[in-house]
Amino acid sequence: MAGTGARWVLLTLCLATALSPGRAGERLHVCKESEYHYEYTACDSTGSRWRVAVPHTPGLCTGLPDPVKGTECSFSCKAGEFLDMKAQACKPCAEGTYSLGTGIRFDEWDEVPHGFANVATNLEVDDGFGDVVENCTASTWVPLGDYVASNTDECTATLMYAVNLKQSGTVSFEYIYPDSSIVFEFFVQNDQCQPMVEESRWMRTTEKGWEFHSVDLSRGNNVLYWRTTAFSVWSKVPKPVLVRNIGITGVAYTSECFPCKPGTYAPAAGSSACQLCPADTFSSKGATACQPCEPATYAEPGSASCKPRPPCTDKDYFYTHTACDASGETQLMFKWAEPKICSEELPQAAKLPPSGVKTRCPPCNPGFAKSNGSTCQPCPYGSYSNGSGCLSCPAGTEPALGLEYKWWNVLPPNMETTVLSGINFEYKGMAGWEVAGDYIYTAAGASDNDFMILTLVVPGFSPPSPVLEDAESKEVARITFVFETVCSVSCELYFMVGINSRTNTPVETWTGPRGKQSYTYIVEKNATMSFTWAFQRTPYHEAGRRYTNDVAKLYSVNVTNVLGGVASFCRRCAPEPAGSCAPCPPGNAVERGSCRPCPPGTYLRGHPSDGTPTCHPCGPGTHSNQLRSLCYNNCSFSLALPGRVLRYDFSALGAGTAFASGPSFTAKGLKYFHHFNISLCGNQGRKMASCSDNVTDARGEGDPARVVTAYVCQSILVPPDVMGYKMAVSSQPVSLADRLVGVTASSTLDGITSPPEHFPPGHPDLPDIVFFYRSNDVTQPCSGGRATAIRLRCDPLRPGAGTLAVPSKCPEGTCDGCTFHFLWVTGEGCPRCSAGHYRPIVGACLGGVQRTTYVWREPRLCRGGQSLPAQKVRGCRSVDFWLKVGISAGTCAAVLLAALAAYFWKKNQKLEYKYSKLVMNAAAKESELPAPDSCAIMEGEDAEDDLVFATKKSLFGKIKSLTSKRTPDGFDSVPLKTSSGSAAMEL
């Protein structure tokens, strides 16, 4: 019944087509084969389908062939074949054409092919805080001929393609992904918008050229997504992701073969792909062979036409030096740049200059010397050389093995050079760098946007002493090179490092002209290392060579501690009885021919790469570990202030504290964070803070691609809710602090300054504690490495991690790119509480009891430590008691004073009487009265009988009278009264 129903549907469609409006009344002719084509109907529930004839123009003719039973829905042809619908059989493709069988391929990107959707979106809307969401309409994938390039800004660009597979198939493509500053993901969704290949979603960065990627597809609907988001916030623009040769298998039948595009050809029938035309040949569309160019023209590989050769100029050749001959001489000579596209025959064309005269060869590089022949040979172990001859190391010394190149007569055997095309990013078999005696420089490439590559491979390293896990520096070796760039446009020089033949990681980039300068990179992993220099004159492709005179020069390259290397000098060591040298134990320095341990409070500083390590004192607030390999702070600190000593405990801040919501910024609607992870004092000198780069790993499932461990590290963070990932995206980890210099309350230490004015002032009675660090990373602007200063400020109201702030004038934490400043406000930064942090409050005496209570001084600037003492209670006397005591004492004093007054009054009366008698006797004598026999009171006489006062006075009045009536001669005037009752007489 299913087949019958399908047949009636097909007949109805055919009749409707034949009797279309406007032509129902006309007589239609019988359709010719050129006027119709065959198609298959949709498959029914039994997996069957019908082949029907469909006119090219509906209603043009009649008499179409009847529908016939079609092939099974699972039927397919092999690659290089197509399905002949008339015969319903597979046939091979003709010459000049190709077929994928059950697939399709997209290899022409002059425009976005039909069926692709190319969209760009913001990941975050305006947050209402003044950030303007930029327009991402133009941030899409860009077709560039042979490939399509991604966006390089903070928008999300998505390239989509929907396909319905009749059977299980695959999707494959080639890609270049050089910069992890871009998130690149490829995934497939089904009808329910569920991802189907999650494990291969996150693409890995590429190492060299194009890489192939393939993913299995399920039968049914599949939506393919190529998605990129750049989140680099530094000044440089990241390199775009490139995709080409997208192929999909498992689609419906292929009823025709595709012609080869111009510049390619298919020489045989049944081809599944077309081949590129070689250089100086061309081809048109559907070619079976390539045609050679005329002698006066040229063509690059894969060209559709030839171009006339321009006249040669001085930019089409370069100079080099021949190898030393048997006479020890070399010669300057000139070569045409390959491929040679210019013509010497044209008028005004430059000619190749003649070779120069022979000159003496430069000396051998350090560690090498000439033997009987003219070639330089490495000196044997135990000797050293400055390039003229091998000398044995003196007793008590050993050769410092390494590689030092400063004379460039020939390219060293462990170096190789090549050219990476800036057009199709494929490697060319030509030299990108040429030797020039005292330097090596970039030669002319095929195009000005080619990458000139120079690579030095080191098999491993042999440090003279083992690198301890908790050492201040994990330096295994170092590479130092002197370079110069001469540029008239925006050239770029990249320095990259690869480990164990893995992806080269860009370490430093120099843009534009740079004077002669030195750069040092510290190696911290003992493995096979590759060091690569890549120079690009301009990122833009233009025909011809215009900037050949823009060059990069390497004057010298010095790598230390190379396994199997040579020596240019000898360093002191501790000799053994047998005469050889033995490395000193950890924490020991060579002194007077023997190993001596560093004293306490010092550590072994200076790597053997620089000579002989010596003992150096630790900074303030730090002490050396047991092995004397570093100085560290044990998460404690003592601060002496006038009249007291504050003690700190930072144990809670030593294990590493992350500030993922640090200073933020928004670019095109996507919010980023400067993620800081701080391990203030570590764990017995072990750095506990880590930052990672997890851009290219499966989010939440794989290990991070790169992890940096330090006291302080920084990375760029995109929250998971913004990107829709399982975890936050972290990129570009950087170490800001590898070595603790010291801990102090001062603002300057060892040349590092933490200006207090960078932050709001703290409490005047409690200074900030400043931790000073240095980093081992030497960068382009920071020749001495980065430095970090963390101000730790006490705030008991912010327990736990507290808050981290950067200077308001330097939102990225640094004002010069070299010294980073932080203010960490937390309760863990407060000193331990002591007796000076609280005060007593004495209560009133109530009921004979007095209480003393202790409270914290405000503001309280301490934590933990000594607790408040318990309340003290003691007996006391109340006010009523002391009032009664006072009244009683006053009464007693008054009675005593009254008794004394009475006593002195009585005694005063007797003295007055005696004095009166004396005066009376004296008066009588003057009046010729007989003198008394005695002035004393006779027996029986009363002292008061004849003494009469003129007036009656009180006690105080008498005292006043005695005082006021004293005569100038020292006698008193006393009124007397005679016994005869005569008038009173004053004496």
Number of C-alpha atoms within 10 A of each C-alpha: 6 10 14 9 9 18 16 11 10 18 14 12 12 20 11 13 18 20 17 13 10 8 13 11 9 8 9 15 10 12 15 12 11 8 16 19 14 16 16 20 16 13 16 13 9 10 11 19 20 22 21 23 21 18 22 12 10 15 17 17 21 19 12 19 14 11 18 13 13 18 17 13 20 14 14 23 20 18 20 22 27 28 23 16 21 11 8 13 14 19 18 23 25 22 19 26 28 28 29 24 27 26 22 18 18 16 18 18 18 13 12 18 13 8 10 12 14 16 17 21 19 21 18 17 14 15 12 7 6 8 16 14 17 16 13 18 12 13 21 23 27 19 19 16 15 16 22 23 19 26 25 23 22 25 27 26 27 23 21 17 16 16 16 14 21 21 19 14 17 17 19 17 19 17 23 22 22 22 21 25 24 26 23 24 19 20 20 26 18 17 10 7 10 12 16 18 14 13 13 17 21 17 19 22 23 18 16 15 16 19 15 12 14 14 17 15 24 17 15 15 17 20 19 21 18 19 22 26 25 23 27 21 16 8 6 9 14 19 18 22 24 23 24 25 18 18 17 23 22 26 21 19 21 23 20 18 23 20 22 24 22 19 27 28 29 26 17 15 16 23 23 19 20 22 17 20 23 17 16 22 24 27 24 19 15 21 22 22 20 24 18 18 17 14 10 15 18 23 23 19 15 21 22 19 19 20 15 15 19 16 17 22 17 14 16 26 21 19 18 21 21 17 19 20 14 11 10 17 16 21 18 17 17 15 15 18 21 17 14 13 23 22 19 16 12 13 9 10 15 18 16 17 13 10 14 12 10 15 12 12 21 17 20 23 23 26 32 26 22 18 13 9 11 16 15 18 17 21 24 15 16 19 23 27 24 17 21 15 17 23 16 17 20 13 14 19 20 25 25 28 28 25 23 22 20 21 23 25 25 16 16 10 8 11 14 16 20 19 25 24 19 20 16 15 16 14 17 15 11 16 19 24 27 23 22 19 20 15 19 24 24 28 26 30 29 25 24 25 22 28 28 29 21 23 18 17 19 21 15 20 23 17 21 19 14 13 18 13 10 15 21 24 20 18 20 25 23 19 19 16 18 17 21 19 24 17 20 14 13 14 23 20 24 18 19 18 22 18 17 15 13 13 17 21 19 17 11 15 16 16 17 16 19 14 9 13 13 16 15 18 20 16 18 13 15 17 16 16 21 22 18 22 20 25 30 26 31 22 15 12 13 11 8 15 18 14 19 20 17 23 23 28 21 24 22 18 19 16 22 25 23 21 17 14 24 27 29 22 21 20 16 23 25 23 20 12 7 6 11 14 17 14 17 19 13 19 24 22 24 21 14 11 14 16 19 16 20 22 15 14 17 23 29 25 20 15 20 20 21 11 13 15 18 18 21 17 17 20 21 15 21 24 21 24 21 12 18 25 25 26 29 25 26 19 20 15 18 15 16 10 11 5 6 11 12 17 17 21 19 19 15 16 20 23 18 22 20 19 19 20 15 19 17 15 15 19 19 21 22 24 20 24 20 21 22 25 24 27 24 28 27 24 18 15 24 21 25 20 25 24 27 23 23 24 25 24 20 21 19 13 10 11 14 17 13 13 16 18 21 26 29 30 24 27 23 24 25 22 19 13 12 14 16 11 14 13 16 19 26 24 26 19 22 22 24 29 30 24 24 28 24 20 24 21 18 15 17 14 20 11 6 17 16 22 13 14 8 15 17 9 10 14 12 7 7 16 18 24 22 23 25 26 26 23 24 20 20 17 18 16 11 14 13 14 17 22 28 28 26 24 27 23 22 27 22 19 12 14 15 15 18 19 14 20 18 20 18 11 11 14 15 18 21 17 13 10 14 20 21 23 24 21 22 23 25 21 21 27 29 26 24 19 21 18 13 12 19 17 12 15 11 13 12 13 15 13 10 12 14 17 16 15 15 15 13 17 13 8 10 16 21 24 22 13 14 13 14 17 13 9 12 12 13 10 12 14 13 15 12 9 9 11 11 11 11 12 11 12 11 12 11 11 11 12 11 11 12 10 11 11 13 12 11 10 15 10 11 14 13 13 10 14 16 14 14 18 18 14 15 14 17 14 14 13 12 10 8 8 11 10 13 11 7 10 15 12 12 9 6 6 10 10 16 10 7 14 16 14 12 14 6 9 12 8 13 10 11 14 13 12 15 13 11 11 13 13 11 7 6 8 10 16 15 19 14 19 17 13 9 6 7 8 10 13 12 10 14
